Amino acid sequence: MTIFHLRRAYHDSLSNMRGWLLDTSLSDRLTVLDRLSIIDAWQQEMMEFFTKNGYCFACNRRVNRCTCPHEQN
């Protein structure tokens, strides 16, 4: 995938996430902590999706060209 495909997938997913969280038939039953947990998990998924496709989620550069600080595991 190119970065343009990844960014399109990201924006589509973000739009779906917003729609889902704004759907009162479900979101009224979620606490703030529930919402934050869902958003955190979604963002982690997006980071993994970008990395799997060879790009940094933070700067959108190829992983081998990325200069972003990364946590040491």
PDB file of N, CA, C and O in Angstrom, chain B, residues numbered from 101:
ATOM      1  N   MET B 101       0.835  -1.182   0.000  1.00  0.00           N
ATOM      2  CA  MET B 101       0.000   0.000   0.000  1.00  0.00           C
ATOM      3  C   MET B 101       0.882   1.249   0.000  1.00  0.00           C
ATOM      4  O   MET B 101       1.959   1.269   0.597  1.00  0.00           O
ATOM      5  N   THR B 102       0.411   2.261  -0.667  1.00  0.00           N
ATOM      6  CA  THR B 102       1.116   3.543  -0.622  1.00  0.00           C
ATOM      7  C   THR B 102       0.624   4.320   0.597  1.00  0.00           C
ATOM      8  O   THR B 102      -0.384   3.964   1.207  1.00  0.00           O
ATOM      9  N   ILE B 103       1.340   5.377   0.940  1.00  0.00           N
ATOM     10  CA  ILE B 103       0.922   6.212   2.062  1.00  0.00           C
ATOM     11  C   ILE B 103      -0.448   6.822   1.791  1.00  0.00           C
ATOM     12  O   ILE B 103      -1.216   7.066   2.722  1.00  0.00           O
ATOM     13  N   PHE B 104      -0.755   7.067   0.530  1.00  0.00           N
ATOM     14  CA  PHE B 104      -2.059   7.642   0.189  1.00  0.00           C
ATOM     15  C   PHE B 104      -3.185   6.650   0.477  1.00  0.00           C
ATOM     16  O   PHE B 104      -4.253   7.041   0.947  1.00  0.00           O
ATOM     17  N   HIS B 105      -2.948   5.372   0.197  1.00  0.00           N
ATOM     18  CA  HIS B 105      -3.933   4.337   0.520  1.00  0.00           C
ATOM     19  C   HIS B 105      -4.099   4.192   2.036  1.00  0.00           C
ATOM     20  O   HIS B 105      -5.211   4.044   2.542  1.00  0.00           O
ATOM     21  N   LEU B 106      -2.973   4.237   2.742  1.00  0.00           N
ATOM     22  CA  LEU B 106      -3.028   4.121   4.200  1.00  0.00           C
ATOM     23  C   LEU B 106      -3.767   5.304   4.825  1.00  0.00           C
ATOM     24  O   LEU B 106      -4.581   5.125   5.732  1.00  0.00           O
ATOM     25  N   ARG B 107      -3.483   6.501   4.343  1.00  0.00           N
ATOM     26  CA  ARG B 107      -4.157   7.685   4.878  1.00  0.00           C
ATOM     27  C   ARG B 107      -5.656   7.638   4.579  1.00  0.00           C
ATOM     28  O   ARG B 107      -6.463   8.041   5.417  1.00  0.00           O
ATOM     29  N   ARG B 108      -6.034   7.157   3.407  1.00  0.00           N
ATOM     30  CA  ARG B 108      -7.457   7.032   3.057  1.00  0.00           C
ATOM     31  C   ARG B 108      -8.116   6.021   4.002  1.00  0.00           C
ATOM     32  O   ARG B 108      -9.212   6.265   4.505  1.00  0.00           O
ATOM     33  N   ALA B 109      -7.449   4.894   4.240  1.00  0.00           N
ATOM     34  CA  ALA B 109      -7.990   3.885   5.156  1.00  0.00           C
ATOM     35  C   ALA B 109      -8.119   4.466   6.568  1.00  0.00           C
ATOM     36  O   ALA B 109      -9.097   4.198   7.266  1.00  0.00           O
ATOM     37  N   TYR B 110      -7.137   5.257   6.980  1.00  0.00           N
ATOM     38  CA  TYR B 110      -7.176   5.891   8.290  1.00  0.00           C
ATOM     39  C   TYR B 110      -8.381   6.833   8.403  1.00  0.00           C
ATOM     40  O   TYR B 110      -9.130   6.777   9.379  1.00  0.00           O
ATOM     41  N   HIS B 111      -8.560   7.690   7.407  1.00  0.00           N
ATOM     42  CA  HIS B 111      -9.668   8.655   7.455  1.00  0.00           C
ATOM     43  C   HIS B 111     -11.026   7.963   7.363  1.00  0.00           C
ATOM     44  O   HIS B 111     -11.983   8.394   8.006  1.00  0.00           O
ATOM     45  N   ASP B 112     -11.117   6.907   6.581  1.00  0.00           N
ATOM     46  CA  ASP B 112     -12.367   6.130   6.525  1.00  0.00           C
ATOM     47  C   ASP B 112     -12.662   5.499   7.879  1.00  0.00           C
ATOM     48  O   ASP B 112     -13.795   5.531   8.358  1.00  0.00           O
ATOM     49  N   SER B 113     -11.627   4.927   8.488  1.00  0.00           N
ATOM     50  CA  SER B 113     -11.796   4.296   9.791  1.00  0.00           C
ATOM     51  C   SER B 113     -12.165   5.324  10.855  1.00  0.00           C
ATOM     52  O   SER B 113     -13.019   5.070  11.704  1.00  0.00           O
ATOM     53  N   LEU B 114     -11.516   6.484  10.804  1.00  0.00           N
ATOM     54  CA  LEU B 114     -11.824   7.556  11.756  1.00  0.00           C
ATOM     55  C   LEU B 114     -13.270   8.014  11.610  1.00  0.00           C
ATOM     56  O   LEU B 114     -13.961   8.238  12.604  1.00  0.00           O
ATOM     57  N   SER B 115     -13.719   8.149  10.378  1.00  0.00           N
ATOM     58  CA  SER B 115     -15.106   8.539  10.135  1.00  0.00           C
ATOM     59  C   SER B 115     -16.078   7.500  10.695  1.00  0.00           C
ATOM     60  O   SER B 115     -17.088   7.852  11.304  1.00  0.00           O
ATOM     61  N   ASN B 116     -15.769   6.231  10.486  1.00  0.00           N
ATOM     62  CA  ASN B 116     -16.598   5.155  11.035  1.00  0.00           C
ATOM     63  C   ASN B 116     -16.597   5.179  12.558  1.00  0.00           C
ATOM     64  O   ASN B 116     -17.637   4.991  13.190  1.00  0.00           O
ATOM     65  N   MET B 117     -15.419   5.412  13.146  1.00  0.00           N
ATOM     66  CA  MET B 117     -15.293   5.454  14.603  1.00  0.00           C
ATOM     67  C   MET B 117     -16.129   6.602  15.167  1.00  0.00           C
ATOM     68  O   MET B 117     -16.840   6.426  16.157  1.00  0.00           O
ATOM     69  N   ARG B 118     -16.047   7.765  14.546  1.00  0.00           N
ATOM     70  CA  ARG B 118     -16.843   8.915  15.007  1.00  0.00           C
ATOM     71  C   ARG B 118     -18.331   8.622  14.913  1.00  0.00           C
ATOM     72  O   ARG B 118     -19.086   8.906  15.843  1.00  0.00           O
ATOM     73  N   GLY B 119     -18.752   8.055  13.792  1.00  0.00           N
ATOM     74  CA  GLY B 119     -20.161   7.715  13.619  1.00  0.00           C
ATOM     75  C   GLY B 119     -20.639   6.731  14.663  1.00  0.00           C
ATOM     76  O   GLY B 119     -21.734   6.864  15.209  1.00  0.00           O
ATOM     77  N   TRP B 120     -19.811   5.747  14.932  1.00  0.00           N
ATOM     78  CA  TRP B 120     -20.159   4.724  15.909  1.00  0.00           C
ATOM     79  C   TRP B 120     -20.243   5.317  17.312  1.00  0.00           C
ATOM     80  O   TRP B 120     -21.177   5.018  18.056  1.00  0.00           O
ATOM     81  N   LEU B 121     -19.269   6.158  17.680  1.00  0.00           N
ATOM     82  CA  LEU B 121     -19.273   6.752  19.016  1.00  0.00           C
ATOM     83  C   LEU B 121     -20.375   7.796  19.185  1.00  0.00           C
ATOM     84  O   LEU B 121     -20.814   8.055  20.305  1.00  0.00           O
ATOM     85  N   LEU B 122     -20.820   8.389  18.097  1.00  0.00           N
ATOM     86  CA  LEU B 122     -21.899   9.375  18.180  1.00  0.00           C
ATOM     87  C   LEU B 122     -23.291   8.750  18.067  1.00  0.00           C
ATOM     88  O   LEU B 122     -24.298   9.435  18.247  1.00  0.00           O
ATOM     89  N   ASP B 123     -23.346   7.470  17.776  1.00  0.00           N
ATOM     90  CA  ASP B 123     -24.621   6.759  17.693  1.00  0.00           C
ATOM     91  C   ASP B 123     -25.165   6.581  19.110  1.00  0.00           C
ATOM     92  O   ASP B 123     -24.673   5.747  19.870  1.00  0.00           O
ATOM     93  N   THR B 124     -26.168   7.359  19.455  1.00  0.00           N
ATOM     94  CA  THR B 124     -26.671   7.366  20.830  1.00  0.00           C
ATOM     95  C   THR B 124     -27.292   6.047  21.261  1.00  0.00           C
ATOM     96  O   THR B 124     -27.386   5.773  22.458  1.00  0.00           O
ATOM     97  N   SER B 125     -27.718   5.226  20.309  1.00  0.00           N
ATOM     98  CA  SER B 125     -28.300   3.942  20.709  1.00  0.00           C
ATOM     99  C   SER B 125     -27.254   3.051  21.379  1.00  0.00           C
ATOM    100  O   SER B 125     -27.611   2.160  22.149  1.00  0.00           O
ATOM    101  N   LEU B 126     -25.990   3.274  21.103  1.00  0.00           N
ATOM    102  CA  LEU B 126     -24.920   2.516  21.738  1.00  0.00           C
ATOM    103  C   LEU B 126     -24.112   3.387  22.694  1.00  0.00           C
ATOM    104  O   LEU B 126     -23.836   2.990  23.826  1.00  0.00           O
ATOM    105  N   SER B 127     -23.738   4.571  22.232  1.00  0.00           N
ATOM    106  CA  SER B 127     -22.805   5.381  23.009  1.00  0.00           C
ATOM    107  C   SER B 127     -23.384   5.880  24.328  1.00  0.00           C
ATOM    108  O   SER B 127     -22.629   6.195  25.247  1.00  0.00           O
ATOM    109  N   ASP B 128     -24.696   5.957  24.440  1.00  0.00           N
ATOM    110  CA  ASP B 128     -25.285   6.383  25.714  1.00  0.00           C
ATOM    111  C   ASP B 128     -24.992   5.388  26.831  1.00  0.00           C
ATOM    112  O   ASP B 128     -25.050   5.733  28.011  1.00  0.00           O
ATOM    113  N   ARG B 129     -24.679   4.156  26.450  1.00  0.00           N
ATOM    114  CA  ARG B 129     -24.385   3.122  27.454  1.00  0.00           C
ATOM    115  C   ARG B 129     -22.903   3.061  27.804  1.00  0.00           C
ATOM    116  O   ARG B 129     -22.505   2.283  28.671  1.00  0.00           O
ATOM    117  N   LEU B 130     -22.073   3.881  27.131  1.00  0.00           N
ATOM    118  CA  LEU B 130     -20.634   3.851  27.369  1.00  0.00           C
ATOM    119  C   LEU B 130     -20.229   4.935  28.354  1.00  0.00           C
ATOM    120  O   LEU B 130     -20.710   6.067  28.294  1.00  0.00           O
ATOM    121  N   THR B 131     -19.346   4.568  29.252  1.00  0.00           N
ATOM    122  CA  THR B 131     -18.776   5.566  30.155  1.00  0.00           C
ATOM    123  C   THR B 131     -17.647   6.287  29.424  1.00  0.00           C
ATOM    124  O   THR B 131     -17.231   5.870  28.342  1.00  0.00           O
ATOM    125  N   VAL B 132     -17.163   7.351  30.010  1.00  0.00           N
ATOM    126  CA  VAL B 132     -16.030   8.073  29.436  1.00  0.00           C
ATOM    127  C   VAL B 132     -14.823   7.138  29.355  1.00  0.00           C
ATOM    128  O   VAL B 132     -14.086   7.154  28.369  1.00  0.00           O
ATOM    129  N   LEU B 133     -14.626   6.337  30.379  1.00  0.00           N
ATOM    130  CA  LEU B 133     -13.513   5.384  30.386  1.00  0.00           C
ATOM    131  C   LEU B 133     -13.663   4.361  29.247  1.00  0.00           C
ATOM    132  O   LEU B 133     -12.682   4.004  28.595  1.00  0.00           O
ATOM    133  N   ASP B 134     -14.890   3.898  29.018  1.00  0.00           N
ATOM    134  CA  ASP B 134     -15.146   2.983  27.897  1.00  0.00           C
ATOM    135  C   ASP B 134     -14.752   3.634  26.569  1.00  0.00           C
ATOM    136  O   ASP B 134     -14.076   3.019  25.744  1.00  0.00           O
ATOM    137  N   ARG B 135     -15.175   4.859  26.377  1.00  0.00           N
ATOM    138  CA  ARG B 135     -14.871   5.586  25.135  1.00  0.00           C
ATOM    139  C   ARG B 135     -13.369   5.756  24.942  1.00  0.00           C
ATOM    140  O   ARG B 135     -12.839   5.523  23.856  1.00  0.00           O
ATOM    141  N   LEU B 136     -12.688   6.168  26.020  1.00  0.00           N
ATOM    142  CA  LEU B 136     -11.238   6.353  25.934  1.00  0.00           C
ATOM    143  C   LEU B 136     -10.517   5.042  25.644  1.00  0.00           C
ATOM    144  O   LEU B 136      -9.541   5.021  24.895  1.00  0.00           O
ATOM    145  N   SER B 137     -10.987   3.968  26.225  1.00  0.00           N
ATOM    146  CA  SER B 137     -10.388   2.653  25.979  1.00  0.00           C
ATOM    147  C   SER B 137     -10.571   2.228  24.528  1.00  0.00           C
ATOM    148  O   SER B 137      -9.654   1.681  23.916  1.00  0.00           O
ATOM    149  N   ILE B 138     -11.741   2.476  23.986  1.00  0.00           N
ATOM    150  CA  ILE B 138     -12.023   2.140  22.586  1.00  0.00           C
ATOM    151  C   ILE B 138     -11.139   2.966  21.657  1.00  0.00           C
ATOM    152  O   ILE B 138     -10.563   2.433  20.709  1.00  0.00           O
ATOM    153  N   ILE B 139     -11.031   4.256  21.925  1.00  0.00           N
ATOM    154  CA  ILE B 139     -10.216   5.140  21.094  1.00  0.00           C
ATOM    155  C   ILE B 139      -8.748   4.742  21.180  1.00  0.00           C
ATOM    156  O   ILE B 139      -8.048   4.740  20.167  1.00  0.00           O
ATOM    157  N   ASP B 140      -8.275   4.406  22.372  1.00  0.00           N
ATOM    158  CA  ASP B 140      -6.887   3.987  22.559  1.00  0.00           C
ATOM    159  C   ASP B 140      -6.603   2.698  21.780  1.00  0.00           C
ATOM    160  O   ASP B 140      -5.569   2.583  21.122  1.00  0.00           O
ATOM    161  N   ALA B 141      -7.514   1.739  21.855  1.00  0.00           N
ATOM    162  CA  ALA B 141      -7.339   0.477  21.122  1.00  0.00           C
ATOM    163  C   ALA B 141      -7.364   0.721  19.618  1.00  0.00           C
ATOM    164  O   ALA B 141      -6.591   0.109  18.881  1.00  0.00           O
ATOM    165  N   TRP B 142      -8.238   1.605  19.155  1.00  0.00           N
ATOM    166  CA  TRP B 142      -8.320   1.920  17.729  1.00  0.00           C
ATOM    167  C   TRP B 142      -7.011   2.553  17.252  1.00  0.00           C
ATOM    168  O   TRP B 142      -6.491   2.201  16.194  1.00  0.00           O
ATOM    169  N   GLN B 143      -6.486   3.487  18.044  1.00  0.00           N
ATOM    170  CA  GLN B 143      -5.241   4.148  17.658  1.00  0.00           C
ATOM    171  C   GLN B 143      -4.092   3.141  17.616  1.00  0.00           C
ATOM    172  O   GLN B 143      -3.259   3.202  16.712  1.00  0.00           O
ATOM    173  N   GLN B 144      -4.034   2.235  18.559  1.00  0.00           N
ATOM    174  CA  GLN B 144      -2.992   1.199  18.557  1.00  0.00           C
ATOM    175  C   GLN B 144      -3.116   0.327  17.305  1.00  0.00           C
ATOM    176  O   GLN B 144      -2.115  -0.029  16.683  1.00  0.00           O
ATOM    177  N   GLU B 145      -4.339  -0.006  16.949  1.00  0.00           N
ATOM    178  CA  GLU B 145      -4.582  -0.784  15.730  1.00  0.00           C
ATOM    179  C   GLU B 145      -4.091  -0.045  14.489  1.00  0.00           C
ATOM    180  O   GLU B 145      -3.494  -0.645  13.595  1.00  0.00           O
ATOM    181  N   MET B 146      -4.347   1.266  14.440  1.00  0.00           N
ATOM    182  CA  MET B 146      -3.889   2.076  13.306  1.00  0.00           C
ATOM    183  C   MET B 146      -2.362   2.119  13.250  1.00  0.00           C
ATOM    184  O   MET B 146      -1.779   2.031  12.170  1.00  0.00           O
ATOM    185  N   MET B 147      -1.724   2.251  14.390  1.00  0.00           N
ATOM    186  CA  MET B 147      -0.260   2.253  14.432  1.00  0.00           C
ATOM    187  C   MET B 147       0.290   0.941  13.884  1.00  0.00           C
ATOM    188  O   MET B 147       1.231   0.943  13.090  1.00  0.00           O
ATOM    189  N   GLU B 148      -0.289  -0.168  14.301  1.00  0.00           N
ATOM    190  CA  GLU B 148       0.147  -1.480  13.823  1.00  0.00           C
ATOM    191  C   GLU B 148      -0.129  -1.644  12.331  1.00  0.00           C
ATOM    192  O   GLU B 148       0.681  -2.237  11.617  1.00  0.00           O
ATOM    193  N   PHE B 149      -1.247  -1.134  11.857  1.00  0.00           N
ATOM    194  CA  PHE B 149      -1.612  -1.195  10.444  1.00  0.00           C
ATOM    195  C   PHE B 149      -0.586  -0.439   9.594  1.00  0.00           C
ATOM    196  O   PHE B 149      -0.137  -0.939   8.562  1.00  0.00           O
ATOM    197  N   PHE B 150      -0.221   0.763  10.034  1.00  0.00           N
ATOM    198  CA  PHE B 150       0.773   1.547   9.311  1.00  0.00           C
ATOM    199  C   PHE B 150       2.119   0.819   9.304  1.00  0.00           C
ATOM    200  O   PHE B 150       2.753   0.693   8.256  1.00  0.00           O
ATOM    201  N   THR B 151       2.551   0.342  10.470  1.00  0.00           N
ATOM    202  CA  THR B 151       3.838  -0.348  10.579  1.00  0.00           C
ATOM    203  C   THR B 151       3.862  -1.602   9.717  1.00  0.00           C
ATOM    204  O   THR B 151       4.853  -1.871   9.038  1.00  0.00           O
ATOM    205  N   LYS B 152       2.787  -2.361   9.740  1.00  0.00           N
ATOM    206  CA  LYS B 152       2.702  -3.580   8.935  1.00  0.00           C
ATOM    207  C   LYS B 152       2.864  -3.267   7.447  1.00  0.00           C
ATOM    208  O   LYS B 152       3.377  -4.085   6.684  1.00  0.00           O
ATOM    209  N   ASN B 153       2.428  -2.095   7.054  1.00  0.00           N
ATOM    210  CA  ASN B 153       2.525  -1.683   5.659  1.00  0.00           C
ATOM    211  C   ASN B 153       3.761  -0.827   5.377  1.00  0.00           C
ATOM    212  O   ASN B 153       3.885  -0.249   4.297  1.00  0.00           O
ATOM    213  N   GLY B 154       4.675  -0.748   6.350  1.00  0.00           N
ATOM    214  CA  GLY B 154       5.970  -0.124   6.135  1.00  0.00           C
ATOM    215  C   GLY B 154       6.065   1.359   6.389  1.00  0.00           C
ATOM    216  O   GLY B 154       7.032   1.990   5.960  1.00  0.00           O
ATOM    217  N   TYR B 155       5.088   1.944   7.078  1.00  0.00           N
ATOM    218  CA  TYR B 155       5.098   3.385   7.328  1.00  0.00           C
ATOM    219  C   TYR B 155       4.976   3.684   8.811  1.00  0.00           C
ATOM    220  O   TYR B 155       4.395   2.909   9.571  1.00  0.00           O
ATOM    221  N   CYS B 156       5.533   4.822   9.213  1.00  0.00           N
ATOM    222  CA  CYS B 156       5.394   5.311  10.584  1.00  0.00           C
ATOM    223  C   CYS B 156       4.051   6.023  10.705  1.00  0.00           C
ATOM    224  O   CYS B 156       3.711   6.858   9.867  1.00  0.00           O
ATOM    225  N   PHE B 157       3.306   5.704  11.721  1.00  0.00           N
ATOM    226  CA  PHE B 157       2.002   6.322  11.948  1.00  0.00           C
ATOM    227  C   PHE B 157       2.144   7.808  12.289  1.00  0.00           C
ATOM    228  O   PHE B 157       1.305   8.618  11.894  1.00  0.00           O
ATOM    229  N   ALA B 158       3.193   8.163  13.013  1.00  0.00           N
ATOM    230  CA  ALA B 158       3.363   9.539  13.484  1.00  0.00           C
ATOM    231  C   ALA B 158       3.777  10.500  12.376  1.00  0.00           C
ATOM    232  O   ALA B 158       3.225  11.595  12.271  1.00  0.00           O
ATOM    233  N   CYS B 159       4.746  10.104  11.546  1.00  0.00           N
ATOM    234  CA  CYS B 159       5.282  11.047  10.556  1.00  0.00           C
ATOM    235  C   CYS B 159       4.938  10.682   9.113  1.00  0.00           C
ATOM    236  O   CYS B 159       5.203  11.462   8.198  1.00  0.00           O
ATOM    237  N   ASN B 160       4.356   9.511   8.905  1.00  0.00           N
ATOM    238  CA  ASN B 160       3.955   9.034   7.577  1.00  0.00           C
ATOM    239  C   ASN B 160       5.130   8.738   6.637  1.00  0.00           C
ATOM    240  O   ASN B 160       4.940   8.590   5.430  1.00  0.00           O
ATOM    241  N   ARG B 161       6.329   8.655   7.187  1.00  0.00           N
ATOM    242  CA  ARG B 161       7.490   8.279   6.376  1.00  0.00           C
ATOM    243  C   ARG B 161       7.634   6.767   6.384  1.00  0.00           C
ATOM    244  O   ARG B 161       7.101   6.085   7.259  1.00  0.00           O
ATOM    245  N   ARG B 162       8.355   6.252   5.407  1.00  0.00           N
ATOM    246  CA  ARG B 162       8.722   4.842   5.423  1.00  0.00           C
ATOM    247  C   ARG B 162       9.444   4.563   6.736  1.00  0.00           C
ATOM    248  O   ARG B 162      10.194   5.408   7.226  1.00  0.00           O
ATOM    249  N   VAL B 163       9.224   3.400   7.297  1.00  0.00           N
ATOM    250  CA  VAL B 163       9.813   3.059   8.591  1.00  0.00           C
ATOM    251  C   VAL B 163      11.334   3.238   8.559  1.00  0.00           C
ATOM    252  O   VAL B 163      11.921   3.725   9.526  1.00  0.00           O
ATOM    253  N   ASN B 164      11.964   2.852   7.466  1.00  0.00           N
ATOM    254  CA  ASN B 164      13.427   2.966   7.407  1.00  0.00           C
ATOM    255  C   ASN B 164      13.908   4.411   7.266  1.00  0.00           C
ATOM    256  O   ASN B 164      15.107   4.663   7.391  1.00  0.00           O
ATOM    257  N   ARG B 165      13.023   5.355   7.013  1.00  0.00           N
ATOM    258  CA  ARG B 165      13.380   6.776   6.911  1.00  0.00           C
ATOM    259  C   ARG B 165      12.878   7.585   8.107  1.00  0.00           C
ATOM    260  O   ARG B 165      13.158   8.779   8.214  1.00  0.00           O
ATOM    261  N   CYS B 166      12.150   6.943   8.988  1.00  0.00           N
ATOM    262  CA  CYS B 166      11.552   7.606  10.148  1.00  0.00           C
ATOM    263  C   CYS B 166      12.627   7.982  11.174  1.00  0.00           C
ATOM    264  O   CYS B 166      13.532   7.199  11.461  1.00  0.00           O
ATOM    265  N   THR B 167      12.508   9.184  11.713  1.00  0.00           N
ATOM    266  CA  THR B 167      13.415   9.644  12.764  1.00  0.00           C
ATOM    267  C   THR B 167      12.663   9.940  14.071  1.00  0.00           C
ATOM    268  O   THR B 167      13.201  10.582  14.973  1.00  0.00           O
ATOM    269  N   CYS B 168      11.432   9.473  14.157  1.00  0.00           N
ATOM    270  CA  CYS B 168      10.628   9.685  15.362  1.00  0.00           C
ATOM    271  C   CYS B 168      11.227   8.901  16.536  1.00  0.00           C
ATOM    272  O   CYS B 168      11.746   7.800  16.352  1.00  0.00           O
ATOM    273  N   PRO B 169      11.153   9.473  17.741  1.00  0.00           N
ATOM    274  CA  PRO B 169      11.607   8.696  18.914  1.00  0.00           C
ATOM    275  C   PRO B 169      10.641   7.543  19.154  1.00  0.00           C
ATOM    276  O   PRO B 169       9.425   7.710  19.062  1.00  0.00           O
ATOM    277  N   HIS B 170      11.182   6.396  19.455  1.00  0.00           N
ATOM    278  CA  HIS B 170      10.357   5.205  19.719  1.00  0.00           C
ATOM    279  C   HIS B 170      10.694   4.666  21.101  1.00  0.00           C
ATOM    280  O   HIS B 170      11.832   4.746  21.562  1.00  0.00           O
ATOM    281  N   GLU B 171       9.671   4.114  21.748  1.00  0.00           N
ATOM    282  CA  GLU B 171       9.885   3.500  23.053  1.00  0.00           C
ATOM    283  C   GLU B 171      10.731   2.253  22.889  1.00  0.00           C
ATOM    284  O   GLU B 171      10.590   1.512  21.916  1.00  0.00           O
ATOM    285  N   GLN B 172      11.604   2.032  23.844  1.00  0.00           N
ATOM    286  CA  GLN B 172      12.398   0.814  23.838  1.00  0.00           C
ATOM    287  C   GLN B 172      11.627  -0.275  24.561  1.00  0.00           C
ATOM    288  O   GLN B 172      11.210  -0.084  25.704  1.00  0.00           O
ATOM    289  N   ASN B 173      11.433  -1.409  23.914  1.00  0.00           N
ATOM    290  CA  ASN B 173      10.708  -2.541  24.539  1.00  0.00           C
ATOM    291  C   ASN B 173      11.661  -3.499  25.173  1.00  0.00           C
ATOM    292  O   ASN B 173      11.237  -4.505  25.743  1.00  0.00           O
TER     293      ASN B 173
END
